[in-house]
Amino acid sequence: MPLRLLPVEKDELPELYKLNRILAAEEGQGDLFVADFGSYRRAFLGPCPLLRAHFIEIDGERAGFAIHHFKFATYTGRKVLYIEDLYLLPPFRDERTIDKLLHKLEDLMRELKCRRIELRVLDAFSLGKERFVEAGFQPVEKWRVYRKDPLSQTGFS
Protein backbone atom coordinates (compact mmCIF):
# COMPACT_ATOMS: atom_id res chain seq x y z
CA MET A 1 0.00 0.00 0.00
CA PRO A 2 2.10 2.96 -1.22
CA LEU A 3 1.45 6.23 0.62
CA ARG A 4 2.56 9.44 -1.04
CA LEU A 5 2.47 13.13 -0.13
CA LEU A 6 1.63 15.18 -3.22
CA PRO A 7 1.88 18.98 -3.18
CA VAL A 8 -1.53 20.59 -3.60
CA GLU A 9 -1.66 22.33 -6.96
CA LYS A 10 -3.40 25.64 -7.61
CA ASP A 11 -6.43 24.02 -9.27
CA GLU A 12 -6.79 21.56 -6.35
CA LEU A 13 -7.15 24.26 -3.69
CA PRO A 14 -11.00 24.10 -3.71
CA GLU A 15 -10.81 20.41 -2.78
CA LEU A 16 -8.42 21.16 0.08
CA TYR A 17 -10.78 23.89 1.30
CA LYS A 18 -13.71 21.45 1.22
CA LEU A 19 -11.80 18.73 3.07
CA ASN A 20 -10.67 21.16 5.75
CA ARG A 21 -14.28 22.21 6.29
CA ILE A 22 -15.14 18.52 6.76
CA LEU A 23 -12.28 18.18 9.27
CA ALA A 24 -13.62 21.12 11.30
CA ALA A 25 -17.10 19.58 11.37
CA GLU A 26 -15.77 16.16 12.42
CA GLU A 27 -13.83 17.80 15.27
CA GLY A 28 -17.02 19.50 16.47
CA GLN A 29 -15.65 22.88 15.43
CA GLY A 30 -17.66 23.51 12.28
CA ASP A 31 -18.96 26.76 13.75
CA LEU A 32 -15.36 28.02 14.00
CA PHE A 33 -14.67 27.44 10.31
CA VAL A 34 -15.42 30.92 8.97
CA ALA A 35 -12.64 31.16 6.36
CA ASP A 36 -13.85 31.97 2.88
CA PHE A 37 -12.15 30.53 -0.18
CA GLY A 38 -10.51 33.89 -0.93
CA SER A 39 -8.56 33.69 2.33
CA TYR A 40 -7.28 30.25 1.30
CA ARG A 41 -6.28 31.55 -2.11
CA ARG A 42 -4.32 34.40 -0.49
CA ALA A 43 -2.71 32.17 2.16
CA PHE A 44 -1.61 29.43 -0.25
CA LEU A 45 -1.10 31.33 -3.51
CA GLY A 46 -0.31 34.92 -2.51
CA PRO A 47 2.98 36.66 -3.33
CA CYS A 48 4.46 35.34 -0.06
CA PRO A 49 2.51 32.14 0.70
CA LEU A 50 1.82 31.54 4.39
CA LEU A 51 0.93 27.86 4.06
CA ARG A 52 1.79 24.79 2.05
CA ALA A 53 -0.25 21.63 1.70
CA HIS A 54 0.05 18.06 0.56
CA PHE A 55 -2.65 15.60 -0.33
CA ILE A 56 -2.16 12.16 1.14
CA GLU A 57 -2.56 9.51 -1.53
CA ILE A 58 -2.84 5.79 -0.87
CA ASP A 59 -2.82 3.33 -3.76
CA GLY A 60 -3.65 6.20 -6.13
CA GLU A 61 -6.66 7.30 -4.04
CA ARG A 62 -6.98 10.63 -2.24
CA ALA A 63 -6.93 9.78 1.46
CA GLY A 64 -6.51 13.13 3.24
CA PHE A 65 -4.23 16.13 3.58
CA ALA A 66 -1.56 17.85 5.64
CA ILE A 67 -1.32 21.65 5.85
CA HIS A 68 1.92 23.07 7.16
CA HIS A 69 4.04 26.17 7.55
CA PHE A 70 7.39 26.95 9.04
CA LYS A 71 8.40 28.25 12.41
CA PHE A 72 11.92 29.21 13.39
CA ALA A 73 13.65 27.69 16.42
CA THR A 74 15.64 30.63 17.77
CA TYR A 75 17.83 28.48 20.05
CA THR A 76 18.93 26.12 17.27
CA GLY A 77 18.74 28.59 14.38
CA ARG A 78 16.79 26.15 12.24
CA LYS A 79 13.39 25.84 10.56
CA VAL A 80 10.64 23.82 12.21
CA LEU A 81 7.97 22.06 10.18
CA TYR A 82 4.68 22.95 11.87
CA ILE A 83 1.72 20.78 10.91
CA GLU A 84 -1.32 23.04 11.11
CA ASP A 85 -3.93 20.49 10.01
CA LEU A 86 -3.70 16.76 9.44
CA TYR A 87 -6.64 14.76 8.14
CA LEU A 88 -7.30 11.23 6.95
CA LEU A 89 -10.65 10.20 5.52
CA PRO A 90 -12.37 7.59 7.74
CA PRO A 91 -11.61 4.53 5.55
CA PHE A 92 -7.87 5.22 5.93
CA ARG A 93 -7.66 5.66 9.71
CA ASP A 94 -5.94 2.44 10.61
CA GLU A 95 -2.74 2.16 12.66
CA ARG A 96 -0.60 1.01 9.74
CA THR A 97 -1.62 3.98 7.58
CA ILE A 98 -1.10 6.45 10.41
CA ASP A 99 2.37 5.04 11.04
CA LYS A 100 3.27 5.34 7.35
CA LEU A 101 1.94 8.89 7.28
CA LEU A 102 4.04 9.91 10.27
CA HIS A 103 7.13 8.47 8.59
CA LYS A 104 6.32 10.38 5.39
CA LEU A 105 5.98 13.60 7.38
CA GLU A 106 9.36 12.89 8.92
CA ASP A 107 10.79 12.41 5.41
CA LEU A 108 9.24 15.74 4.40
CA MET A 109 10.85 17.39 7.44
CA ARG A 110 14.27 16.15 6.32
CA GLU A 111 13.65 17.08 2.69
CA LEU A 112 12.78 20.64 3.73
CA LYS A 113 15.86 20.75 6.01
CA CYS A 114 13.87 21.33 9.19
CA ARG A 115 15.14 20.69 12.71
CA ARG A 116 11.95 19.02 13.93
CA ILE A 117 8.21 18.58 13.42
CA GLU A 118 5.63 20.15 15.70
CA LEU A 119 1.88 19.89 15.81
CA ARG A 120 -0.93 20.47 18.24
CA VAL A 121 -3.79 18.04 18.50
CA LEU A 122 -7.17 18.26 20.17
CA ASP A 123 -7.77 16.00 23.13
CA ALA A 124 -10.43 14.31 20.99
CA PHE A 125 -8.01 13.86 18.06
CA SER A 126 -9.46 11.14 15.84
CA LEU A 127 -6.18 9.64 14.54
CA GLY A 128 -5.08 8.45 17.97
CA LYS A 129 -2.50 10.43 19.92
CA GLU A 130 -0.84 7.22 21.09
CA ARG A 131 0.36 6.65 17.51
CA PHE A 132 2.36 9.88 17.72
CA VAL A 133 4.09 8.81 20.93
CA GLU A 134 4.86 5.38 19.48
CA ALA A 135 6.39 7.13 16.43
CA GLY A 136 8.70 9.15 18.69
CA PHE A 137 6.69 12.36 19.08
CA GLN A 138 6.70 13.65 22.64
CA PRO A 139 4.08 15.86 24.28
CA VAL A 140 5.62 19.16 25.37
CA GLU A 141 4.25 19.47 28.88
CA LYS A 142 6.19 22.54 29.97
CA TRP A 143 4.59 24.84 27.38
CA ARG A 144 1.06 26.15 27.42
CA VAL A 145 -0.61 27.79 24.45
CA TYR A 146 -2.12 31.24 25.00
CA ARG A 147 -4.38 32.86 22.46
CA LYS A 148 -6.11 36.18 22.19
CA ASP A 149 -8.87 36.58 19.67
CA PRO A 150 -9.73 40.25 19.10
CA LEU A 151 -13.26 39.20 18.14
CA SER A 152 -13.89 37.65 21.56
CA GLN A 153 -15.25 39.62 24.48
CA THR A 154 -12.38 38.76 26.83
CA GLY A 155 -9.26 40.76 27.52
CA PHE A 156 -8.62 44.47 27.75
CA SER A 157 -11.45 46.86 27.10
DOTOR-336813 format. One record per residue: residue number from 1; residue in one letter; chain; x, y, z of N, C-alpha, C, CB in turn. Coordinates in nm, 3 decimals, m for minus. Last residue first. Glycine has a CB too. Layout:
REM residues N
ATOM:pos:code:unit:n_px:n_py:n_pz:ca_px:ca_py:ca_pz:c_px:c_py:c_pz:cb_px:cb_py:cb_pz
ATOM:NUM:a:A:X:Y:Z:X:Y:Z:X:Y:Z:X:Y:Z
...
This chain:
REM residues 157
ATOM:pos:code:unit:n_px:n_py:n_pz:ca_px:ca_py:ca_pz:c_px:c_py:c_pz:cb_px:cb_py:cb_pz
ATOM:157:s:A:m1.034:4.613:2.772:m1.145:4.686:2.710:m1.104:4.827:2.678:m1.267:4.687:2.799
ATOM:156:f:A:m0.856:4.304:2.745:m0.862:4.447:2.775:m0.981:4.512:2.708:m0.734:4.515:2.731
ATOM:155:g:A:m1.049:3.998:2.766:m0.926:4.076:2.752:m0.948:4.222:2.788:m0.873:4.066:2.609
ATOM:154:t:A:m1.330:3.880:2.568:m1.238:3.876:2.683:m1.118:3.965:2.659:m1.193:3.734:2.712
ATOM:153:q:A:m1.490:3.857:2.352:m1.525:3.962:2.448:m1.431:3.966:2.567:m1.667:3.944:2.498
ATOM:152:s:A:m1.324:3.814:2.034:m1.389:3.765:2.156:m1.413:3.883:2.251:m1.302:3.655:2.226
ATOM:151:l:A:m1.182:3.923:1.833:m1.326:3.920:1.814:m1.400:3.869:1.939:m1.361:3.833:1.695
ATOM:150:p:A:m0.915:3.892:1.896:m0.973:4.025:1.910:m1.125:4.028:1.892:m0.910:4.118:1.810
ATOM:149:d:A:m0.808:3.638:2.087:m0.887:3.658:1.967:m0.954:3.795:1.980:m0.992:3.543:1.945
ATOM:148:k:A:m0.519:3.506:2.203:m0.611:3.618:2.219:m0.678:3.641:2.086:m0.539:3.747:2.270
ATOM:147:r:A:m0.381:3.229:2.368:m0.438:3.286:2.246:m0.525:3.403:2.284:m0.518:3.180:2.167
ATOM:146:y:A:m0.124:3.011:2.467:m0.212:3.124:2.500:m0.258:3.184:2.369:m0.140:3.231:2.590
ATOM:145:v:A:m0.024:2.689:2.554:m0.061:2.779:2.445:m0.154:2.886:2.499:m0.128:2.701:2.327
ATOM:144:r:A:0.250:2.597:2.748:0.106:2.615:2.742:0.077:2.716:2.631:0.047:2.663:2.880
ATOM:143:w:A:0.509:2.367:2.810:0.459:2.484:2.738:0.307:2.483:2.739:0.512:2.486:2.593
ATOM:142:k:A:0.580:2.131:2.929:0.619:2.254:2.997:0.570:2.381:2.926:0.768:2.259:3.010
ATOM:141:e:A:0.504:1.914:2.770:0.425:1.947:2.888:0.457:2.083:2.947:0.444:1.842:2.993
ATOM:140:v:A:0.479:1.811:2.475:0.562:1.916:2.537:0.481:1.971:2.655:0.601:2.031:2.434
ATOM:139:p:A:0.486:1.468:2.387:0.408:1.586:2.428:0.501:1.685:2.498:0.290:1.545:2.522
ATOM:138:q:A:0.686:1.351:2.120:0.670:1.365:2.264:0.581:1.485:2.294:0.807:1.380:2.333
ATOM:137:f:A:0.712:1.102:1.873:0.669:1.236:1.908:0.648:1.241:2.059:0.540:1.277:1.831
ATOM:136:g:A:0.761:0.834:1.819:0.870:0.915:1.869:0.836:1.060:1.898:0.981:0.911:1.773
ATOM:135:a:A:0.552:0.675:1.756:0.639:0.713:1.643:0.752:0.806:1.687:0.556:0.781:1.534
ATOM:134:e:A:0.417:0.659:1.994:0.486:0.538:1.948:0.579:0.567:1.831:0.384:0.432:1.907
ATOM:133:v:A:0.309:0.916:1.991:0.409:0.881:2.093:0.487:0.758:2.048:0.341:0.855:2.230
ATOM:132:f:A:0.129:0.888:1.777:0.236:0.988:1.772:0.348:0.952:1.870:0.181:1.128:1.804
ATOM:131:r:A:m0.046:0.695:1.870:0.036:0.665:1.751:0.152:0.763:1.740:m0.051:0.671:1.623
ATOM:130:e:A:m0.183:0.823:2.071:m0.084:0.722:2.109:0.005:0.683:1.991:m0.153:0.598:2.164
ATOM:129:k:A:m0.374:0.979:1.945:m0.250:1.043:1.992:m0.143:0.942:2.029:m0.280:1.132:2.112
ATOM:128:g:A:m0.570:0.918:1.688:m0.508:0.845:1.797:m0.374:0.902:1.838:m0.491:0.702:1.759
ATOM:127:l:A:m0.718:1.057:1.507:m0.618:0.964:1.454:m0.544:0.888:1.564:m0.519:1.038:1.368
ATOM:126:s:A:m0.890:1.239:1.635:m0.946:1.114:1.584:m0.842:1.015:1.531:m1.042:1.143:1.475
ATOM:125:f:A:m0.861:1.410:1.937:m0.801:1.386:1.806:m0.835:1.247:1.755:m0.649:1.404:1.812
ATOM:124:a:A:m0.956:1.529:2.167:m1.043:1.431:2.099:m0.991:1.396:1.960:m1.186:1.485:2.089
ATOM:123:d:A:m0.766:1.716:2.225:m0.777:1.600:2.313:m0.859:1.490:2.247:m0.839:1.640:2.447
ATOM:122:l:A:m0.607:1.818:1.920:m0.717:1.826:2.017:m0.715:1.703:2.105:m0.854:1.840:1.945
ATOM:121:v:A:m0.262:1.886:1.878:m0.379:1.804:1.850:m0.483:1.826:1.959:m0.342:1.655:1.839
ATOM:120:r:A:m0.004:2.049:1.708:m0.093:2.047:1.824:m0.213:1.964:1.785:m0.135:2.193:1.869
ATOM:119:l:A:0.330:1.980:1.610:0.188:1.989:1.581:0.114:1.994:1.713:0.139:1.870:1.494
ATOM:118:e:A:0.652:1.984:1.458:0.563:2.015:1.570:0.420:2.015:1.521:0.599:2.151:1.635
ATOM:117:i:A:0.963:1.843:1.377:0.821:1.858:1.342:0.746:1.892:1.469:0.763:1.727:1.275
ATOM:116:r:A:1.292:1.991:1.330:1.195:1.902:1.393:1.057:1.928:1.335:1.194:1.922:1.547
ATOM:115:r:A:1.456:2.124:1.149:1.514:2.069:1.271:1.423:1.965:1.335:1.544:2.180:1.371
ATOM:114:c:A:1.440:2.082:0.793:1.387:2.133:0.919:1.451:2.059:1.036:1.233:2.118:0.923
ATOM:113:k:A:1.474:2.034:0.516:1.586:2.075:0.601:1.539:2.143:0.730:1.680:2.168:0.525
ATOM:112:l:A:1.288:1.918:0.362:1.278:2.064:0.373:1.385:2.122:0.467:1.139:2.103:0.424
ATOM:111:e:A:1.356:1.652:0.404:1.365:1.708:0.269:1.366:1.861:0.272:1.249:1.658:0.182
ATOM:110:r:A:1.287:1.624:0.675:1.427:1.615:0.632:1.448:1.679:0.496:1.473:1.469:0.628
ATOM:109:m:A:1.008:1.653:0.654:1.085:1.739:0.744:1.232:1.740:0.700:1.072:1.691:0.891
ATOM:108:l:A:0.946:1.437:0.489:0.924:1.574:0.440:1.005:1.673:0.524:0.774:1.610:0.444
ATOM:107:d:A:1.001:1.228:0.665:1.079:1.241:0.541:1.068:1.383:0.485:1.032:1.138:0.435
ATOM:106:e:A:0.797:1.280:0.848:0.936:1.289:0.892:1.030:1.302:0.772:0.974:1.165:0.977
ATOM:105:l:A:0.582:1.223:0.688:0.598:1.360:0.738:0.740:1.383:0.788:0.496:1.390:0.850
ATOM:104:k:A:0.625:0.949:0.656:0.632:1.038:0.539:0.649:1.183:0.581:0.505:1.022:0.452
ATOM:103:h:A:0.580:0.864:0.919:0.713:0.847:0.859:0.730:0.937:0.736:0.736:0.699:0.819
ATOM:102:l:A:0.309:0.923:0.939:0.404:0.991:1.027:0.547:0.978:0.975:0.394:0.935:1.168
ATOM:101:l:A:0.209:0.744:0.746:0.194:0.889:0.728:0.294:0.964:0.815:0.050:0.932:0.761
ATOM:100:k:A:0.263:0.498:0.862:0.327:0.534:0.735:0.322:0.684:0.711:0.259:0.460:0.617
ATOM:99:d:A:0.092:0.520:1.088:0.237:0.504:1.104:0.312:0.543:0.977:0.271:0.360:1.142
ATOM:98:i:A:m0.155:0.533:0.959:m0.110:0.645:1.041:0.041:0.638:1.062:m0.183:0.646:1.178
ATOM:97:t:A:m0.162:0.278:0.843:m0.162:0.398:0.758:m0.111:0.518:0.836:m0.303:0.426:0.703
ATOM:96:r:A:m0.166:0.116:1.074:m0.060:0.101:0.974:m0.048:0.225:0.886:m0.086:m0.023:0.887
ATOM:95:e:A:m0.406:0.193:1.205:m0.274:0.216:1.266:m0.161:0.211:1.164:m0.249:0.114:1.375
ATOM:94:d:A:m0.643:0.361:0.990:m0.594:0.244:1.061:m0.451:0.270:1.109:m0.600:0.117:0.971
ATOM:93:r:A:m0.812:0.538:0.834:m0.766:0.566:0.971:m0.727:0.440:1.048:m0.874:0.639:1.048
ATOM:92:f:A:m0.933:0.534:0.589:m0.787:0.522:0.593:m0.729:0.538:0.734:m0.726:0.625:0.501
ATOM:91:p:A:m1.204:0.588:0.596:m1.161:0.453:0.555:m1.010:0.428:0.568:m1.202:0.430:0.411
ATOM:90:p:A:m1.209:0.873:0.686:m1.237:0.759:0.774:m1.189:0.622:0.724:m1.382:0.752:0.799
ATOM:89:l:A:m0.926:1.061:0.568:m1.065:1.020:0.552:m1.088:0.893:0.634:m1.100:0.999:0.402
ATOM:88:l:A:m0.712:1.244:0.775:m0.730:1.123:0.695:m0.879:1.095:0.687:m0.654:1.002:0.757
ATOM:87:y:A:m0.534:1.540:0.827:m0.664:1.476:0.814:m0.653:1.352:0.727:m0.768:1.574:0.757
ATOM:86:l:A:m0.401:1.809:0.994:m0.370:1.676:0.944:m0.500:1.598:0.943:m0.260:1.604:1.033
ATOM:85:d:A:m0.278:2.139:1.010:m0.393:2.049:1.001:m0.349:1.918:0.940:m0.508:2.113:0.918
ATOM:84:e:A:m0.015:2.227:1.067:m0.132:2.304:1.111:m0.257:2.217:1.114:m0.155:2.425:1.019
ATOM:83:i:A:0.291:2.135:1.155:0.172:2.078:1.091:0.050:2.149:1.149:0.163:1.922:1.112
ATOM:82:y:A:0.585:2.290:1.099:0.468:2.295:1.187:0.347:2.246:1.109:0.445:2.439:1.243
ATOM:81:l:A:0.916:2.238:1.097:0.797:2.206:1.018:0.678:2.198:1.113:0.815:2.071:0.938
ATOM:80:v:A:1.147:2.486:1.160:1.064:2.382:1.221:0.944:2.362:1.130:1.020:2.421:1.368
ATOM:79:k:A:1.482:2.590:1.086:1.339:2.584:1.056:1.274:2.468:1.129:1.316:2.570:0.904
ATOM:78:r:A:1.725:2.698:1.334:1.679:2.615:1.224:1.528:2.625:1.206:1.718:2.470:1.247
ATOM:77:g:A:1.852:2.789:1.564:1.874:2.859:1.438:1.828:2.782:1.316:2.019:2.892:1.424
ATOM:76:t:A:1.813:2.697:1.816:1.893:2.612:1.727:1.925:2.681:1.594:1.820:2.481:1.701
ATOM:75:y:A:1.669:2.904:1.931:1.783:2.848:2.005:1.874:2.764:1.915:1.735:2.763:2.121
ATOM:74:t:A:1.461:2.961:1.753:1.564:3.063:1.777:1.686:3.007:1.851:1.506:3.178:1.857
ATOM:73:a:A:1.319:2.800:1.507:1.365:2.769:1.642:1.484:2.861:1.673:1.405:2.617:1.656
ATOM:72:f:A:1.047:2.912:1.329:1.192:2.921:1.339:1.231:2.897:1.485:1.244:3.059:1.289
ATOM:71:k:A:0.805:2.742:1.126:0.840:2.825:1.241:0.992:2.832:1.241:0.782:2.766:1.377
ATOM:70:f:A:0.612:2.702:0.833:0.739:2.695:0.904:0.740:2.789:1.023:0.855:2.728:0.810
ATOM:69:h:A:0.326:2.494:0.775:0.404:2.617:0.755:0.530:2.602:0.836:0.323:2.746:0.797
ATOM:68:h:A:0.080:2.271:0.629:0.192:2.307:0.716:0.248:2.445:0.682:0.302:2.203:0.704
ATOM:67:i:A:m0.161:2.023:0.608:m0.132:2.165:0.585:m0.020:2.202:0.681:m0.260:2.256:0.605
ATOM:66:a:A:m0.236:1.723:0.457:m0.156:1.785:0.564:m0.130:1.929:0.521:m0.021:1.707:0.589
ATOM:65:f:A:m0.513:1.501:0.385:m0.423:1.613:0.358:m0.343:1.650:0.481:m0.501:1.733:0.309
ATOM:64:g:A:m0.652:1.208:0.224:m0.651:1.313:0.324:m0.556:1.423:0.285:m0.614:1.257:0.460
ATOM:63:a:A:m0.661:1.031:0.014:m0.693:0.978:0.146:m0.697:1.086:0.255:m0.593:0.874:0.184
ATOM:62:r:A:m0.711:0.952:m0.317:m0.698:1.063:m0.224:m0.748:1.020:m0.088:m0.777:1.188:m0.273
ATOM:61:e:A:m0.539:0.672:m0.450:m0.666:0.730:m0.404:m0.639:0.842:m0.304:m0.756:0.623:m0.341
ATOM:60:g:A:m0.307:0.535:m0.508:m0.365:0.620:m0.613:m0.495:0.688:m0.574:m0.389:0.539:m0.734
ATOM:59:d:A:m0.247:0.417:m0.261:m0.282:0.333:m0.376:m0.354:0.414:m0.484:m0.371:0.216:m0.331
ATOM:58:i:A:m0.310:0.718:m0.118:m0.284:0.579:m0.087:m0.336:0.495:m0.203:m0.350:0.536:0.049
ATOM:57:e:A:m0.203:1.045:m0.055:m0.256:0.951:m0.153:m0.214:0.810:m0.115:m0.206:0.987:m0.296
ATOM:56:i:A:m0.263:1.349:0.080:m0.216:1.216:0.114:m0.284:1.121:0.016:m0.248:1.178:0.264
ATOM:55:f:A:m0.163:1.662:m0.041:m0.265:1.560:m0.033:m0.196:1.429:0.003:m0.347:1.548:m0.166
ATOM:54:h:A:m0.013:1.928:0.131:0.005:1.806:0.056:m0.120:1.720:0.070:0.132:1.729:0.103
ATOM:53:a:A:0.059:2.279:0.142:m0.025:2.163:0.170:0.012:2.047:0.079:m0.174:2.198:0.152
ATOM:52:r:A:0.160:2.579:0.310:0.179:2.479:0.205:0.090:2.361:0.241:0.330:2.435:0.190
ATOM:51:l:A:0.115:2.929:0.382:0.093:2.786:0.406:0.130:2.703:0.283:m0.052:2.761:0.445
ATOM:50:l:A:0.172:3.181:0.296:0.182:3.154:0.439:0.179:3.005:0.469:0.069:3.224:0.513
ATOM:49:p:A:0.344:3.311:0.013:0.251:3.214:0.070:0.279:3.186:0.218:0.257:3.083:m0.008
ATOM:48:c:A:0.360:3.595:m0.108:0.446:3.534:m0.006:0.359:3.432:0.068:0.507:3.644:0.094
ATOM:47:p:A:0.160:3.637:m0.295:0.298:3.666:m0.333:0.399:3.609:m0.233:0.318:3.816:m0.345
ATOM:46:g:A:m0.068:3.351:m0.249:m0.031:3.492:m0.251:0.116:3.511:m0.286:m0.061:3.557:m0.117
ATOM:45:l:A:m0.156:3.093:m0.217:m0.110:3.133:m0.351:m0.066:3.279:m0.360:m0.219:3.109:m0.451
ATOM:44:f:A:m0.237:3.046:0.045:m0.161:2.943:m0.025:m0.096:2.993:m0.154:m0.250:2.827:m0.057
ATOM:43:a:A:m0.366:3.284:0.127:m0.271:3.217:0.216:m0.182:3.117:0.143:m0.346:3.146:0.327
ATOM:42:r:A:m0.538:3.348:m0.089:m0.432:3.440:m0.049:m0.325:3.370:0.035:m0.491:3.557:0.030
ATOM:41:r:A:m0.702:3.118:m0.090:m0.628:3.155:m0.211:m0.512:3.248:m0.174:m0.721:3.224:m0.316
ATOM:40:y:A:m0.813:3.139:0.165:m0.728:3.025:0.130:m0.641:3.059:0.009:m0.813:2.899:0.101
ATOM:39:s:A:m0.964:3.369:0.133:m0.856:3.369:0.233:m0.761:3.251:0.209:m0.915:3.362:0.376
ATOM:38:g:A:m1.147:3.284:m0.061:m1.051:3.389:m0.093:m0.936:3.393:0.006:m1.120:3.524:m0.096
ATOM:37:f:A:m1.313:3.108:0.075:m1.215:3.053:m0.018:m1.109:3.157:m0.056:m1.284:3.000:m0.143
ATOM:36:d:A:m1.328:3.208:0.422:m1.385:3.197:0.288:m1.274:3.149:0.194:m1.446:3.333:0.240
ATOM:35:a:A:m1.350:3.074:0.747:m1.264:3.116:0.636:m1.341:3.105:0.505:m1.135:3.031:0.630
ATOM:34:v:A:m1.481:2.975:0.960:m1.542:3.092:0.897:m1.460:3.144:0.779:m1.560:3.204:1.001
ATOM:33:f:A:m1.520:2.736:1.167:m1.467:2.744:1.031:m1.540:2.857:0.958:m1.484:2.608:0.954
ATOM:32:l:A:m1.656:2.719:1.399:m1.536:2.802:1.400:m1.477:2.820:1.261:m1.432:2.743:1.493
ATOM:31:d:A:m1.855:2.537:1.355:m1.896:2.676:1.375:m1.776:2.772:1.374:m1.973:2.691:1.505
ATOM:30:g:A:m1.715:2.296:1.353:m1.766:2.351:1.228:m1.806:2.497:1.238:m1.882:2.270:1.182
ATOM:29:q:A:m1.600:2.146:1.549:m1.565:2.288:1.543:m1.612:2.354:1.413:m1.414:2.303:1.556
ATOM:28:g:A:m1.604:1.876:1.568:m1.702:1.950:1.647:m1.674:2.099:1.649:m1.705:1.897:1.787
ATOM:27:e:A:m1.442:1.748:1.396:m1.383:1.780:1.527:m1.481:1.854:1.616:m1.258:1.863:1.509
ATOM:26:e:A:m1.602:1.742:1.170:m1.577:1.616:1.242:m1.519:1.640:1.381:m1.482:1.528:1.162
ATOM:25:a:A:m1.581:2.014:1.094:m1.710:1.958:1.137:m1.691:1.830:1.217:m1.800:1.930:1.016
ATOM:24:a:A:m1.310:2.026:1.022:m1.362:2.112:1.130:m1.494:2.056:1.184:m1.382:2.257:1.080
ATOM:23:l:A:m1.307:1.841:0.807:m1.228:1.818:0.927:m1.284:1.899:1.045:m1.080:1.854:0.903
ATOM:22:i:A:m1.467:1.980:0.623:m1.514:1.852:0.676:m1.439:1.818:0.806:m1.493:1.738:0.571
ATOM:21:r:A:m1.296:2.193:0.570:m1.428:2.221:0.629:m1.485:2.093:0.691:m1.526:2.279:0.520
ATOM:20:n:A:m1.096:2.053:0.446:m1.067:2.116:0.575:m1.197:2.156:0.646:m0.978:2.240:0.556
ATOM:19:l:A:m1.221:1.974:0.211:m1.180:1.873:0.307:m1.150:1.933:0.444:m1.057:1.799:0.256
ATOM:18:k:A:m1.254:2.228:0.089:m1.371:2.145:0.122:m1.335:2.041:0.227:m1.426:2.076:m0.005
ATOM:17:y:A:m0.986:2.305:0.052:m1.078:2.389:0.130:m1.198:2.305:0.179:m1.127:2.510:0.046
ATOM:16:l:A:m0.904:2.104:m0.124:m0.842:2.116:0.008:m0.932:2.195:0.102:m0.704:2.183:m0.003
ATOM:15:e:A:m1.062:2.170:m0.345:m1.081:2.041:m0.278:m1.021:2.043:m0.138:m1.019:1.927:m0.361
ATOM:14:p:A:m0.960:2.423:m0.416:m1.100:2.410:m0.371:m1.126:2.277:m0.299:m1.194:2.422:m0.490
ATOM:13:l:A:m0.688:2.353:m0.493:m0.715:2.426:m0.369:m0.861:2.419:m0.324:m0.675:2.571:m0.386
ATOM:12:e:A:m0.628:2.250:m0.734:m0.679:2.156:m0.635:m0.716:2.225:m0.503:m0.577:2.047:m0.609
ATOM:11:d:A:m0.506:2.440:m0.890:m0.643:2.402:m0.927:m0.706:2.302:m0.829:m0.644:2.343:m1.068
ATOM:10:k:A:m0.250:2.449:m0.761:m0.340:2.564:m0.761:m0.486:2.524:m0.790:m0.294:2.667:m0.865
ATOM:9:e:A:m0.182:2.140:m0.584:m0.166:2.233:m0.696:m0.274:2.341:m0.690:m0.172:2.158:m0.832
ATOM:8:v:A:m0.024:2.012:m0.309:m0.153:2.059:m0.360:m0.126:2.164:m0.467:m0.243:2.117:m0.244
ATOM:7:p:A:0.219:1.756:m0.339:0.188:1.898:m0.318:0.054:1.935:m0.381:0.300:1.986:m0.377
ATOM:6:l:A:0.158:1.446:m0.195:0.163:1.518:m0.322:0.130:1.665:m0.298:0.064:1.456:m0.425
ATOM:5:l:A:0.287:1.175:m0.040:0.247:1.313:m0.013:0.267:1.389:m0.143:0.331:1.377:0.106
ATOM:4:r:A:0.177:0.833:m0.052:0.256:0.944:m0.104:0.198:1.077:m0.056:0.260:0.940:m0.258
ATOM:3:l:A:0.199:0.496:0.013:0.145:0.623:0.062:0.237:0.732:0.012:0.131:0.625:0.220
ATOM:2:p:A:0.126:0.176:m0.118:0.210:0.296:m0.122:0.134:0.420:m0.073:0.261:0.320:m0.266
ATOM:1:m:A:0.085:m0.118:0.000:0.000:0.000:0.000:0.090:0.124:0.000:m0.097:0.000:0.124
